[in-house]
Amino acid sequence: KRRRGGREIEKLLGEYRASGLGRQEFAAVHRISRATLIRWLRREKERTANLEQEREAGVGLVEVTLAGNGSPGGTASPGWEGRDVGYDYALEWPGSGRLQVRRGFDGGEVQRLIGWLRGQPRP
């Protein structure tokens, strides 16, 4: 029995959709069981539904650009060249501002920042 990785499964599911074959025929051609193909399709459908629910709820991943921090070997992303990067973290919202957190901040500060970002001010 051969185990397949996620990328290979995604590739096979794409081929299945493009093939026009039925589940049994496709499974036979690719030497997988029909039950395995059905399981892969079900899991993909569940993942897609979960991602859609998260997207509707405003939860999920956002694109992040990493900028150099001035450490040896660090590189700056476009638009960050020549900027003062004497901080560990910087969050930038296009057209609405930037939050920079300098080295040496404590956990209480982080909690207050998270509360502020969530719109829940902390004492």
Number of C-alpha atoms within 10 A of each C-alpha: 4 6 7 9 8 10 9 11 16 15 10 17 17 11 13 18 12 9 10 10 13 11 15 14 13 21 19 11 9 10 10 14 14 16 12 11 18 14 12 17 15 12 11 15 12 12 12 12 12 12 15 14 13 13 12 10 9 9 11 11 9 6 5 8 10 15 17 16 17 15 9 7 8 11 14 17 11 9 8 13 12 7 10 9 18 13 14 14 14 14 13 12 8 7 6 6 8 10 11 13 15 12 10 8 11 8 9 10 12 12 13 15 17 14 14 12 10 9 9 11 12 12 5
